[in-house]
């Protein structure tokens, strides 16, 4: 019941966003960055710092939280982007290609973390991916968009119930 233009501030309060591309300031620590995002999301300073510590622990960066993000590996950068999307306790999480740049092991870890995040925090997760196997692994509902047009929306099981495979021909 919110208009993205008219209610932009309210929308930002309930939506967490993890961008696909690297957008992290290399000269900031993970803690300072996630705390900063918490502050600009409306959290008081003490609460933002506490939530940053909790979210960095949740994504597996507790030990590295004071390191400069310029020294982070690709996997660590993806994790800190997830932490900043969660810091203000959103009810909807938008993840744009969360496994971008990760090796197969890193992909599996990130997908498990995304699935766990949705379950543990009760957050609705919208994940974009060009890798349909990732969608199958984490999602129960599928939205297919081709050149800006909605092609399908529905349960993944409707794609897989006959062949046990996910296949989309455009």
Backbone as a printed PyTorch tensor [residue, N CA C, xyz], in Angstrom:
tensor([[[  0.8130,  -1.2070,   0.0000],
         [  0.0000,   0.0000,   0.0000],
         [  0.8530,   1.2650,   0.0000]],

        [[  2.0300,   1.1900,  -0.6220],
         [  2.8830,   2.3730,  -0.7000],
         [  3.2220,   2.6620,  -2.1520]],

        [[  3.2320,   3.9210,  -2.4850],
         [  3.6510,   4.3670,  -3.8000],
         [  5.1490,   4.6880,  -3.7130]],

        [[  5.9490,   4.0930,  -4.5920],
         [  7.4050,   4.2560,  -4.5250],
         [  7.8400,   5.7100,  -4.6770]],

        [[  7.0810,   6.5050,  -5.3990],
         [  7.4370,   7.9170,  -5.5710],
         [  6.9230,   8.7710,  -4.4210]],

        [[  5.6570,   8.6210,  -4.1230],
         [  5.0300,   9.4550,  -3.0970],
         [  5.5110,   9.0880,  -1.6890]],

        [[  5.7480,   7.7990,  -1.4420],
         [  6.1200,   7.3230,  -0.1100],
         [  7.5710,   6.8210,  -0.0670]],

        [[  8.4580,   7.4930,  -0.7660],
         [  9.8380,   7.0120,  -0.9200],
         [ 10.5320,   6.7530,   0.4140]],

        [[ 10.3760,   7.6280,   1.3740],
         [ 11.0360,   7.4370,   2.6670],
         [ 10.4770,   6.2350,   3.4070]],

        [[  9.1800,   6.0450,   3.3730],
         [  8.5630,   4.8740,   4.0200],
         [  9.0030,   3.5840,   3.3370]],

        [[  9.1050,   3.6180,   2.0050],
         [  9.5480,   2.4390,   1.2620],
         [ 10.9650,   2.0740,   1.6870]],

        [[ 11.8430,   3.0570,   1.7900],
         [ 13.2360,   2.8020,   2.1970],
         [ 13.3330,   2.2120,   3.5950]],

        [[ 12.3780,   2.5280,   4.4490],
         [ 12.3870,   1.9770,   5.8010],
         [ 12.0990,   0.4800,   5.8180]],

        [[ 11.3480,  -0.0070,   4.8490],
         [ 10.9360,  -1.4140,   4.8660],
         [ 11.6400,  -2.2800,   3.8280]],

        [[ 12.4780,  -1.6630,   2.9930],
         [ 13.1710,  -2.4090,   1.9420],
         [ 14.6780,  -2.3460,   2.1730]],

        [[ 15.3200,  -3.5180,   2.0910],
         [ 16.7730,  -3.5940,   2.1080],
         [ 17.2390,  -3.9720,   0.7140]],

        [[ 18.3190,  -3.3460,   0.2380],
         [ 18.7810,  -3.5670,  -1.1310],
         [ 20.2590,  -3.9300,  -1.1550]],

        [[ 20.5610,  -5.0240,  -1.8190],
         [ 21.9350,  -5.4640,  -2.0360],
         [ 22.2340,  -5.3190,  -3.5210]],

        [[ 23.0490,  -4.3300,  -3.9070],
         [ 23.3290,  -4.1260,  -5.3300],
         [ 24.2480,  -5.2110,  -5.8930]],

        [[ 24.1560,  -5.3940,  -7.2080],
         [ 25.0050,  -6.3830,  -7.8740],
         [ 26.4680,  -5.9510,  -7.8830]],

        [[ 26.7080,  -4.7240,  -8.2740],
         [ 28.0800,  -4.2780,  -8.5020],
         [ 28.7440,  -3.7750,  -7.2250]],

        [[ 30.0560,  -3.8350,  -7.2200],
         [ 30.8410,  -3.3710,  -6.0810],
         [ 30.6690,  -1.8600,  -5.9400]],

        [[ 30.1970,  -1.4410,  -4.7870],
         [ 29.9290,  -0.0210,  -4.5410],
         [ 30.4690,   0.3810,  -3.1680]],

        [[ 31.4340,  -0.3940,  -2.6660],
         [ 31.9010,  -0.2040,  -1.3050],
         [ 33.1090,   0.7250,  -1.2570]],

        [[ 33.1070,   1.6780,  -0.3320],
         [ 34.2720,   2.5520,  -0.1890],
         [ 35.4590,   1.7620,   0.3660]],

        [[ 36.5660,   1.6840,  -0.3600],
         [ 37.6850,   0.8370,   0.0520],
         [ 38.3900,   1.2890,   1.3280]],

        [[ 38.2220,   2.5530,   1.6990],
         [ 38.9290,   3.0830,   2.8680],
         [ 38.0700,   3.1070,   4.1300]],

        [[ 36.9670,   2.3490,   4.1330],
         [ 36.1170,   2.2240,   5.3180],
         [ 36.1240,   0.7890,   5.8000]],

        [[ 35.9850,   0.6250,   7.1100],
         [ 35.8540,  -0.7260,   7.6540],
         [ 34.4300,  -1.2170,   7.4390]],

        [[ 34.2560,  -2.5210,   7.4780],
         [ 32.9190,  -3.0960,   7.3680],
         [ 31.9870,  -2.5490,   8.4340]],

        [[ 32.4820,  -2.4530,   9.6640],
         [ 31.6700,  -1.9360,  10.7700],
         [ 31.2350,  -0.5020,  10.5210]],

        [[ 32.1690,   0.3470,  10.1130],
         [ 31.8210,   1.7460,   9.8800],
         [ 30.8220,   1.8940,   8.7460]],

        [[ 30.9990,   1.1040,   7.6960],
         [ 30.0900,   1.2000,   6.5580],
         [ 28.6820,   0.7440,   6.9230]],

        [[ 28.5590,  -0.4200,   7.5250],
         [ 27.2280,  -0.9400,   7.8620],
         [ 26.5610,  -0.0390,   8.9040]],

        [[ 27.3300,   0.4850,   9.8360],
         [ 26.7920,   1.4390,  10.8140],
         [ 26.2770,   2.6950,  10.1060]],

        [[ 27.0540,   3.1940,   9.1570],
         [ 26.6480,   4.3860,   8.3940],
         [ 25.3360,   4.1430,   7.6610]],

        [[ 25.2080,   2.9910,   7.0250],
         [ 23.9600,   2.6700,   6.3130],
         [ 22.7990,   2.5910,   7.3080]],

        [[ 23.0490,   2.0370,   8.4850],
         [ 22.0160,   2.0120,   9.5220],
         [ 21.5890,   3.4080,   9.9300]],

        [[ 22.5470,   4.2840,  10.0610],
         [ 22.2420,   5.6750,  10.4480],
         [ 21.4100,   6.3790,   9.3790]],

        [[ 21.8100,   6.2230,   8.0960],
         [ 21.0370,   6.9210,   7.0570],
         [ 19.6900,   6.2380,   6.8070]],

        [[ 19.5250,   5.0430,   7.3710],
         [ 18.2230,   4.3670,   7.3090],
         [ 17.3360,   4.7590,   8.4760]],

        [[ 17.8450,   5.6350,   9.3550],
         [ 17.0170,   6.1600,  10.4310],
         [ 17.2880,   5.6030,  11.8130]],

        [[ 18.2830,   4.7260,  11.9550],
         [ 18.5710,   4.1700,  13.2750],
         [ 19.3980,   5.1440,  14.1030]],

        [[ 19.1490,   5.2180,  15.4110],
         [ 20.0170,   6.0070,  16.2940],
         [ 21.4350,   5.4210,  16.2770]],

        [[ 22.4250,   6.2340,  16.5950],
         [ 23.8380,   5.8350,  16.4910],
         [ 24.1410,   4.5350,  17.2380]],

        [[ 23.7280,   4.4290,  18.4920],
         [ 24.0190,   3.2210,  19.2750],
         [ 23.3400,   1.9900,  18.6850]],

        [[ 22.1080,   2.1560,  18.2810],
         [ 21.3650,   1.0440,  17.6870],
         [ 22.0110,   0.6210,  16.3630]],

        [[ 22.4230,   1.5950,  15.5630],
         [ 23.0610,   1.2940,  14.2770],
         [ 24.3480,   0.4930,  14.4860]],

        [[ 25.1410,   0.8780,  15.4850],
         [ 26.3940,   0.1610,  15.7370],
         [ 26.1040,  -1.2620,  16.2400]],

        [[ 25.1310,  -1.4230,  17.1080],
         [ 24.7610,  -2.7570,  17.6040],
         [ 24.2340,  -3.6370,  16.4810]],

        [[ 23.3430,  -3.0810,  15.6530],
         [ 22.7870,  -3.8430,  14.5310],
         [ 23.8800,  -4.1940,  13.5190]],

        [[ 24.8230,  -3.2830,  13.2970],
         [ 25.9280,  -3.5700,  12.3740],
         [ 26.7210,  -4.7700,  12.8740]],

        [[ 27.0250,  -4.8050,  14.1610],
         [ 27.7680,  -5.9370,  14.7290],
         [ 26.9720,  -7.2360,  14.5720]],

        [[ 25.6670,  -7.1730,  14.8290],
         [ 24.8180,  -8.3680,  14.6950],
         [ 24.7830,  -8.8690,  13.2510]],

        [[ 24.6160,  -7.9600,  12.3180],
         [ 24.4990,  -8.3580,  10.9150],
         [ 25.8340,  -8.8490,  10.3580]],

        [[ 26.9320,  -8.2350,  10.7700],
         [ 28.2410,  -8.7100,  10.3200],
         [ 28.5400, -10.0940,  10.8940]],

        [[ 28.0820, -10.3600,  12.0930],
         [ 28.2080, -11.7060,  12.6660],
         [ 27.3360, -12.6770,  11.8730]],

        [[ 26.1080, -12.2650,  11.5550],
         [ 25.1830, -13.1190,  10.8110],
         [ 25.7580, -13.5400,   9.4560]],

        [[ 26.4340, -12.6220,   8.7650],
         [ 26.9590, -12.9340,   7.4300],
         [ 28.3610, -13.5430,   7.4770]],

        [[ 28.8920, -13.7320,   8.6830],
         [ 30.1960, -14.3870,   8.8090],
         [ 31.3980, -13.4690,   8.7200]],

        [[ 31.2170, -12.1940,   9.0090],
         [ 32.3300, -11.2420,   8.9430],
         [ 32.6900, -10.6460,  10.2970]],

        [[ 32.3070, -11.3090,  11.3700],
         [ 32.5740, -10.7500,  12.6930],
         [ 34.0700, -10.5210,  12.9310]],

        [[ 34.8880, -11.4720,  12.5620],
         [ 36.3390, -11.3510,  12.7950],
         [ 36.9730, -10.2750,  11.9120]],

        [[ 36.4060, -10.0450,  10.7450],
         [ 36.9950,  -9.1020,   9.7900],
         [ 36.2920,  -7.7450,   9.7870]],

        [[ 35.4420,  -7.4970,  10.7410],
         [ 34.5930,  -6.3080,  10.7040],
         [ 35.3520,  -4.9900,  10.7860]],

        [[ 36.5730,  -4.9860,  11.3390],
         [ 37.3310,  -3.7440,  11.4530],
         [ 38.3420,  -3.5510,  10.3240]],

        [[ 38.4610,  -4.5390,   9.4460],
         [ 39.3560,  -4.4070,   8.2920],
         [ 38.7690,  -3.4360,   7.2840]],

        [[ 39.6450,  -2.7750,   6.5340],
         [ 39.1780,  -1.9050,   5.4600],
         [ 38.5840,  -2.7640,   4.3510]],

        [[ 37.4740,  -2.3340,   3.8060],
         [ 36.7830,  -3.1320,   2.8020],
         [ 37.5870,  -3.2580,   1.5110]],

        [[ 38.5320,  -2.3600,   1.2840],
         [ 39.4030,  -2.4800,   0.1200],
         [ 40.2750,  -3.7230,   0.1720]],

        [[ 40.4150,  -4.3190,   1.3660],
         [ 41.2170,  -5.5390,   1.5170],
         [ 40.3510,  -6.7980,   1.5020]],

        [[ 39.0350,  -6.6450,   1.3670],
         [ 38.1130,  -7.7750,   1.3760],
         [ 38.1890,  -8.5490,   0.0570]],

        [[ 37.9780,  -9.8440,   0.1360],
         [ 37.8200, -10.6740,  -1.0580],
         [ 36.4450, -10.3960,  -1.6590]],

        [[ 36.2050, -10.9170,  -2.8510],
         [ 34.8980, -10.7440,  -3.4860],
         [ 33.7770, -11.3100,  -2.6130]],

        [[ 34.0090, -12.4840,  -2.0360],
         [ 32.9980, -13.0930,  -1.1720],
         [ 32.7030, -12.2470,   0.0500]],

        [[ 33.7370, -11.6610,   0.6380],
         [ 33.5450, -10.8030,   1.8060],
         [ 32.7680,  -9.5410,   1.4240]],

        [[ 33.0470,  -9.0100,   0.2370],
         [ 32.3250,  -7.8220,  -0.2250],
         [ 30.8460,  -8.1430,  -0.4230]],

        [[ 30.5540,  -9.3070,  -0.9890],
         [ 29.1570,  -9.6970,  -1.1530],
         [ 28.4690,  -9.8150,   0.2060]],

        [[ 29.1780, -10.3520,   1.1730],
         [ 28.6050, -10.5180,   2.5110],
         [ 28.3570,  -9.1770,   3.2020]],

        [[ 29.2830,  -8.2310,   3.0540],
         [ 29.0720,  -6.9290,   3.6980],
         [ 27.9260,  -6.1860,   3.0190]],

        [[ 27.7460,  -6.3980,   1.7120],
         [ 26.5960,  -5.7870,   1.0380],
         [ 25.2850,  -6.3790,   1.5590]],

        [[ 25.2930,  -7.6650,   1.8690],
         [ 24.1000,  -8.2690,   2.4700],
         [ 23.8690,  -7.7080,   3.8680]],

        [[ 24.9210,  -7.5610,   4.6470],
         [ 24.7890,  -7.0160,   6.0050],
         [ 24.1980,  -5.6060,   5.9820]],

        [[ 24.6590,  -4.7620,   5.0640],
         [ 24.1360,  -3.3930,   5.0210],
         [ 22.6740,  -3.3770,   4.5900]],

        [[ 22.2640,  -4.3550,   3.7690],
         [ 20.8560,  -4.4190,   3.3530],
         [ 19.9520,  -4.8340,   4.5010]],

        [[ 20.5170,  -5.5310,   5.4850],
         [ 19.7360,  -6.0600,   6.6070],
         [ 19.7690,  -5.1800,   7.8540]],

        [[ 20.6900,  -4.2390,   7.9220],
         [ 20.9700,  -3.5340,   9.1720],
         [ 19.7490,  -2.8400,   9.7680]],

        [[ 18.8500,  -2.3470,   8.9670],
         [ 17.6870,  -1.6050,   9.4850],
         [ 16.4470,  -2.4820,   9.6270]],

        [[ 16.6200,  -3.8060,   9.5760],
         [ 15.5410,  -4.7710,   9.8030],
         [ 14.3760,  -4.5830,   8.8260]],

        [[ 14.6600,  -4.7080,   7.5240],
         [ 13.6010,  -4.5160,   6.5320],
         [ 12.6280,  -5.6930,   6.5110]],

        [[ 11.4670,  -5.4750,   5.9270],
         [ 10.5190,  -6.5720,   5.7550],
         [ 10.6120,  -7.1720,   4.3510]],

        [[ 11.2830,  -6.4750,   3.4310],
         [ 11.5250,  -6.9620,   2.0780],
         [ 12.9910,  -6.7570,   1.7370]],

        [[ 13.6190,  -7.7910,   1.2330],
         [ 15.0330,  -7.7490,   0.8780],
         [ 15.1650,  -7.9580,  -0.6220]],

        [[ 15.7610,  -6.9910,  -1.3300],
         [ 16.0010,  -7.0880,  -2.7700],
         [ 17.4700,  -7.4120,  -2.9930]],

        [[ 17.7420,  -8.5680,  -3.5700],
         [ 19.1090,  -9.0240,  -3.8060],
         [ 19.3550,  -9.1010,  -5.3050]],

        [[ 20.2280,  -8.2550,  -5.7980],
         [ 20.5370,  -8.2210,  -7.2240],
         [ 21.7970,  -9.0390,  -7.4740]],

        [[ 21.6150, -10.2350,  -8.0450],
         [ 22.7300, -11.1370,  -8.3680],
         [ 23.6790, -11.3130,  -7.1710]],

        [[ 23.2000, -11.8420,  -6.0480],
         [ 24.0260, -11.9220,  -4.8370],
         [ 25.2460, -12.8370,  -4.9460]],

        [[ 25.3050, -13.6860,  -5.9600],
         [ 26.4680, -14.5770,  -6.1100],
         [ 27.4250, -14.0910,  -7.1920]],

        [[ 27.2220, -12.8810,  -7.6840],
         [ 28.0490, -12.3310,  -8.7400],
         [ 29.5380, -12.3620,  -8.3670]],

        [[ 30.3390, -12.9710,  -9.2080],
         [ 31.7850, -12.9900,  -9.0080],
         [ 32.2890, -14.0590,  -8.0610]],

        [[ 31.4120, -14.8760,  -7.5230],
         [ 31.8220, -15.8870,  -6.5470],
         [ 32.1550, -17.2060,  -7.2280]],

        [[ 33.0890, -17.9400,  -6.6410],
         [ 33.4070, -19.2820,  -7.1280],
         [ 32.2930, -20.2320,  -6.6800]],

        [[ 32.2940, -21.4830,  -7.1760],
         [ 31.1900, -22.3980,  -6.8330],
         [ 30.9740, -22.5730,  -5.3230]],

        [[ 32.0240, -22.6720,  -4.5590],
         [ 31.8660, -22.8140,  -3.1070],
         [ 31.2690, -21.5490,  -2.5010]],

        [[ 31.7420, -20.3870,  -2.9510],
         [ 31.2050, -19.1170,  -2.4750],
         [ 29.7450, -18.9410,  -2.8380]],

        [[ 29.3600, -19.4150,  -4.0240],
         [ 27.9550, -19.3550,  -4.4460],
         [ 27.0840, -20.1700,  -3.5020]],

        [[ 27.5310, -21.3860,  -3.2070],
         [ 26.7630, -22.2570,  -2.3150],
         [ 26.6100, -21.6260,  -0.9350]],

        [[ 27.6950, -21.0460,  -0.4170],
         [ 27.6440, -20.4060,   0.8990],
         [ 26.6880, -19.2140,   0.8970]],

        [[ 26.7430, -18.3930,  -0.1630],
         [ 25.8650, -17.2190,  -0.2350],
         [ 24.4060, -17.6520,  -0.3580]],

        [[ 24.1190, -18.6560,  -1.1780],
         [ 22.7380, -19.1110,  -1.3160],
         [ 22.2060, -19.6810,  -0.0110]],

        [[ 23.0440, -20.4110,   0.7120],
         [ 22.6250, -20.9340,   2.0190],
         [ 22.3610, -19.7820,   2.9840]],

        [[ 23.2050, -18.7600,   2.9410],
         [ 23.0310, -17.5910,   3.8040],
         [ 21.7450, -16.8420,   3.4540]],

        [[ 21.4500, -16.6970,   2.1820],
         [ 20.2160, -16.0320,   1.7530],
         [ 18.9970, -16.8140,   2.2390]],

        [[ 19.0210, -18.1240,   2.0540],
         [ 17.8990, -18.9540,   2.4980],
         [ 17.7230, -18.8690,   4.0110]],

        [[ 18.8270, -18.9360,   4.7330],
         [ 18.7780, -18.8480,   6.2000],
         [ 18.2670, -17.4820,   6.6520]],

        [[ 18.6770, -16.4330,   5.9710],
         [ 18.2450, -15.0720,   6.3160],
         [ 16.7330, -14.9480,   6.1990]],

        [[ 16.1770, -15.4370,   5.0980],
         [ 14.7210, -15.3740,   4.9250],
         [ 13.9850, -16.1350,   6.0080]],

        [[ 14.4950, -17.3340,   6.3410],
         [ 13.8490, -18.1630,   7.3720],
         [ 13.9870, -17.5560,   8.7600]],

        [[ 15.2050, -17.2110,   9.1510],
         [ 15.4620, -16.7570,  10.5240],
         [ 14.8600, -15.3930,  10.8370]],

        [[ 14.8760, -14.4890,   9.8700],
         [ 14.3900, -13.1400,  10.1280],
         [ 12.9730, -12.9160,   9.6400]],

        [[ 12.4060, -13.8940,   8.9350],
         [ 11.0450, -13.7420,   8.4260],
         [ 10.9240, -12.6260,   7.4090]],

        [[ 11.9560, -12.4370,   6.6140],
         [ 11.9810, -11.3730,   5.6190],
         [ 11.6170, -11.9640,   4.2650]],

        [[ 10.7610, -11.2730,   3.5220],
         [ 10.4740, -11.6710,   2.1440],
         [ 11.6950, -11.3220,   1.3030]],

        [[ 12.1790, -12.2740,   0.5160],
         [ 13.3900, -12.0810,  -0.2690],
         [ 13.0480, -12.1570,  -1.7490]],

        [[ 13.4570, -11.1220,  -2.4900],
         [ 13.3360, -11.1080,  -3.9350],
         [ 14.7520, -11.1560,  -4.4850]],

        [[ 15.0640, -12.2160,  -5.2120],
         [ 16.4200, -12.4560,  -5.7010],
         [ 16.4080, -12.4280,  -7.2200]],

        [[ 17.3270, -11.6640,  -7.8110],
         [ 17.4820, -11.7040,  -9.2580],
         [ 18.7090, -12.5230,  -9.5870]],

        [[ 18.5800, -13.3380, -10.6250],
         [ 19.7170, -14.1580, -11.0550],
         [ 19.4840, -14.5980, -12.4830]],

        [[ 20.5690, -14.6890, -13.2280],
         [ 20.5230, -15.2670, -14.5630],
         [ 20.8010, -16.7640, -14.4950]],

        [[ 21.1660, -17.2460, -13.3210],
         [ 21.4630, -18.6600, -13.1250],
         [ 20.2350, -19.3350, -12.5420]],

        [[ 19.5200, -20.0380, -13.3640],
         [ 18.2580, -20.6230, -12.9470],
         [ 18.4330, -21.6720, -11.8610]],

        [[ 19.5930, -22.3130, -11.8010],
         [ 19.8290, -23.2840, -10.7340],
         [ 19.8390, -22.6070,  -9.3700]],

        [[ 20.2820, -21.3640,  -9.3080],
         [ 20.2500, -20.6150,  -8.0490],
         [ 18.8120, -20.3290,  -7.6340]],

        [[ 18.0060, -19.9520,  -8.5930],
         [ 16.6060, -19.6590,  -8.3000],
         [ 15.9200, -20.9140,  -7.7700]],

        [[ 16.1700, -22.0390,  -8.4270],
         [ 15.5830, -23.3070,  -7.9880],
         [ 15.9970, -23.6510,  -6.5690]],

        [[ 17.2390, -23.3520,  -6.2340],
         [ 17.7880, -23.7360,  -4.9240],
         [ 17.2160, -22.9130,  -3.7800]],

        [[ 16.8940, -21.6580,  -4.0270],
         [ 16.5350, -20.7370,  -2.9530],
         [ 15.0670, -20.3040,  -2.9720]],

        [[ 14.4730, -20.2580,  -4.1340],
         [ 13.1560, -19.6440,  -4.2710],
         [ 12.0470, -20.6800,  -4.4010]],

        [[ 10.8310, -20.2680,  -4.0530],
         [  9.6800, -21.1260,  -4.2740],
         [  8.7070, -20.5160,  -5.2860]],

        [[  8.9730, -19.2980,  -5.6910],
         [  8.1250, -18.5970,  -6.6460],
         [  9.0350, -17.9880,  -7.7050]],

        [[  8.5800, -17.9320,  -8.9320],
         [  9.3880, -17.4490, -10.0400],
         [  8.6600, -16.3540, -10.7890]],

        [[  9.3930, -15.3120, -11.1240],
         [  8.8950, -14.2520, -11.9890],
         [  9.8710, -14.1740, -13.1510]],

        [[  9.3670, -14.3100, -14.3680],
         [ 10.2080, -14.2470, -15.5560],
         [  9.8770, -12.9660, -16.3040]],

        [[ 10.9160, -12.1590, -16.5290],
         [ 10.7640, -10.9060, -17.2610],
         [ 11.7250, -10.9550, -18.4370]],

        [[ 11.2340, -10.6450, -19.6180],
         [ 12.0580, -10.6010, -20.8190],
         [ 11.8440,  -9.2590, -21.4960]],

        [[ 12.9240,  -8.5390, -21.6980],
         [ 12.8980,  -7.1930, -22.2870],
         [ 11.7970,  -6.3160, -21.6750]],

        [[ 11.7450,  -6.3390, -20.3560],
         [ 10.8250,  -5.4820, -19.6240],
         [  9.3890,  -5.9540, -19.5640]],

        [[  9.1180,  -7.1240, -20.0980],
         [  7.7410,  -7.6320, -20.0930],
         [  7.6330,  -8.8710, -19.2260]],

        [[  6.5910,  -8.9000, -18.4290],
         [  6.3210, -10.0520, -17.5850],
         [  5.9060, -11.2270, -18.4680]],

        [[  6.6730, -12.3210, -18.3670],
         [  6.3860, -13.5200, -19.1470],
         [  5.6680, -14.5850, -18.3240]],

        [[  6.0170, -14.6470, -17.0430],
         [  5.4120, -15.6600, -16.1820],
         [  5.5960, -15.2550, -14.7290]],

        [[  4.6250, -15.6110, -13.9180],
         [  4.7710, -15.5520, -12.4760],
         [  4.0090, -16.7420, -11.9000]],

        [[  4.6510, -17.4400, -10.9810],
         [  4.0130, -18.6060, -10.3800],
         [  5.0200, -19.4650,  -9.6560]],

        [[  4.5600, -20.5590,  -9.1040],
         [  5.4640, -21.4450,  -8.3700],
         [  6.4700, -22.1220,  -9.3010]],

        [[  7.6800, -22.2810,  -8.8210],
         [  8.7060, -22.9670,  -9.5950],
         [  8.2680, -24.3950,  -9.8930]],

        [[  7.5460, -24.9900,  -8.9770],
         [  7.1160, -26.3840,  -9.1620],
         [  6.3360, -26.5760, -10.4580]],

        [[  5.6430, -25.5400, -10.9360],
         [  4.8910, -25.6900, -12.1870],
         [  5.8390, -25.8610, -13.3790]],

        [[  7.0580, -25.3550, -13.2570],
         [  8.0580, -25.5490, -14.3100],
         [  8.7120, -26.9180, -14.2150]],

        [[  8.7770, -27.4530, -13.0230],
         [  9.5740, -28.6560, -12.8030],
         [  8.7690, -29.9240, -12.5640]],

        [[  7.4610, -29.8240, -12.4110],
         [  6.7030, -31.0110, -12.0160],
         [  6.7010, -32.1210, -13.0610]],

        [[  6.7810, -31.8040, -14.3410],
         [  6.7690, -32.8590, -15.3550],
         [  8.1600, -33.3960, -15.6580]],

        [[  9.1280, -32.5070, -15.8200],
         [ 10.4650, -32.9590, -16.2290],
         [ 11.4660, -32.9540, -15.0880]],

        [[ 11.0920, -32.3760, -13.9610],
         [ 11.9940, -32.1970, -12.8230],
         [ 13.1610, -31.2730, -13.1800]],

        [[ 12.9470, -30.4190, -14.1670],
         [ 13.9530, -29.4390, -14.5800],
         [ 13.2750, -28.1050, -14.7750]],

        [[ 14.0540, -27.0590, -14.6110],
         [ 13.5520, -25.7150, -14.8430],
         [ 13.9950, -25.3040, -16.2350]],

        [[ 13.0410, -25.0200, -17.1070],
         [ 13.3760, -24.6720, -18.4780],
         [ 12.4780, -23.5200, -18.9160]],

        [[ 13.1160, -22.5200, -19.4850],
         [ 12.3710, -21.3820, -19.9970],
         [ 12.8410, -21.1260, -21.4170]],

        [[ 11.9430, -21.1710, -22.3720],
         [ 12.2540, -20.8580, -23.7600],
         [ 11.6360, -19.5120, -24.0810]],

        [[ 12.4630, -18.6140, -24.5500],
         [ 11.9620, -17.2820, -24.9030],
         [ 12.0980, -17.0610, -26.3880]]])
